Amino acid sequence: MNTLRVLLAASLSTTGFAQTTWVVDSLNGPGTDFDTIGAAVAAAFHGDTIRVRAGTYGSFTLDKGVRLVGEGAVNVSGGFSVLNLPAGTVARVSNVTPQVAHPPAAFGFRVLNCDGSVHLTEVDSPDIGGDASIANSAFVTVHRCSLVGTLAAALVVDSSTVQVSSTTMYASVSAFDVAGLRCTNSEVSLGSCSLAGTTVQLFGAPTPGVVMNGGTLRVATDTEVFAGFGLGQDAPAISVTGGTVVRDPDANLVPVGVSPPIAGTVNLLTQRYAAAAIDAAAVGGSFDARFVAPPGTTSVTFLGAPTAPLPTLFGPLEVGGSLTVIDSGVIPPGGERAVSFFVSASTPPGLAVAVQGLLLENGQISLSSTSTVVLGV
């Protein structure tokens, strides 16, 4: 397939193309504008792009709708924050690794009080890092991240709408009573994700992979959630204190002992929730996506701009703009239908692109989970 589809998606960005591109290099090499990320953020305006060359940088706070793209190994000592993003703006961060000294600080990264949209791709939290947290934010996507929890959970979500795809969320091997995900009064979707509570907990009950208190949690067909291990103890994969869980019947939920997969005060809906996943996406490289659903069913996969969930009769719609169909057909025996095409080198880095699909099964139509990627270089 040609690059037209990705270039079309570029036109869907609400902030338009970047006005200025800033280069950050800790070694102050040729073409450098700043040697710290914080200085670049201070100079940037909404719609600008910040390209960060490989190196180790200090913590920073992002409060503007800019595109921040790491090139190579970009480490951020002390973590970073996205705070108070105004409505109608979009912040994108790609290929940045927060590094927090041990014992951990309060967070590896945090998104707080954002009325605009925030898209995070390949933002990894290492084993010695603090938890990732999202609170009081309108719409946040997390894609292809590896998050390790040390305090409460690998990812803590409060009063926010969050779409998580192709991401692992595990408790640190040295942590106690840490979940993969803790969400409170939030709307969270999990597609192509793997989560687990504390791996080895010698004292007390094992920790569920997900601890939920109010809100809605959607678990797609290819997501797996494991309760942590505890000696002689029981624990569900998902523990709920009020709220709704929408679970695909094929999602892999693994409790410990005799506990059910989902336990607590919960409105449980078991219904089809297929998965659309982006496996690779880079400017000048390949865009690889797949649709995961039962073999023999029919799927239509489309690409567009990521948007906050819009309720429909078929489930939440999370792709907007002028949608482009990138694939359609029957799911093969392996349960996955793949599509791949080339991303033009002229596509601006930092562009956020989303993929979602429709599934037709036994006369019933349903929308899949959504995968949103920030195009790297």
C-alpha positions, 0 to 999 in steps of 0.5 A: 500500500502507498503512503497516501493514507498516512499523509492523509492522516497528517491533514487530520491533526487539529494543530496542523503542521509544526510551525518550528522545529527545535533541536535539543542536544546535550552535547551541543552538536551541529544544528543544536538550538538548546542543550536542555529539553526545558529550554526548548519547551520554554521557547516553543509554541503550540504546534512546534516540534522538539527533536531530542538527540540521544543523551541524558537530560534533566526533568522537564514539564510540558504545558504546551501542545508540542511534539517532542520526539526522541532520536535514539536513547533519550533518558530523562533523570527525575521523570517528566510531567505534562501539566495543565494542557489547554483545551483544543491543544495536543501534546505528543511525546515519543521515545523518552525514558524516565529515570528515577533514582532508587528509592523511587520518587513519586512518578516516572511520568505524570499527566495532570489537569490536561483539558487537551489531548496527550499522546505517549508512545514508547515512554518506558519506566525502568524497574527503579523508576516511580509509578506513571500517573494520569489524573484529571485529564480529558484524553490520554493515549499510552502506546508501546510503553513498558511500565514498572510499578514501585509504589502503588501500580505501574500505571495509576489513573484517576478521573481521566479517560485513557486508551492503553495499547500494546503496553506492559504494566508490571509490579517491580520484583522488589515491590510490595502490594503493587498492581499493574493498573489502579484506576479510580472513576476513570474510563480506561481501555486495554488493547494488546496489553499485559498486566500483572500484580506483585510478582513474588509477595511472601507476606499478605494476599497477592495483588490483582493485576488491576485494582478498579474503583468506579468508572469503566474498564474495557478489556480487549480480546488479546489482553492478559491480566495476571494476579500476583503470586502469594503463598497459599493466598487467593486473588482475582486478576481484576478487583473491582469496587464499583464500576463497569467492566466490559470484557471480551470472552477471549481476554486472558484473565488469570487469578490466583487460587480459587478466586474468580477472574473478576471479583468485587462489586461490579457490573460485568458485561461479557461481549465482543471487544476485538483489538486493533494494534499498531506494531511499528510506525516510523517516518521513512519506515514501515507502518504495521498494524493488525486486527485481532478477532475470532477466525472467520469473522469479517473486519474493516480497519480504518485510520484517522486522527485520535479522538476522545471516545464517542458513544455509538450503538456499536461501542466507543468510536475513538478515531475521527477526521476523514477516516481512511479504510486501510484493510478489510476482509475475513480474519484468517485461522490464526486470529490476526489480519495484518496490514503494512505500508510505507510511511513517507519520509516527508511525513512530519515526525510527532504526528499522532495516528490512530487505528480502529476497526469494525467487526461483523460476527454472527450478524452483530457489529462491534467496534474494536479497541483503538491503537494510537501511535506517535510517529517516531524517526 
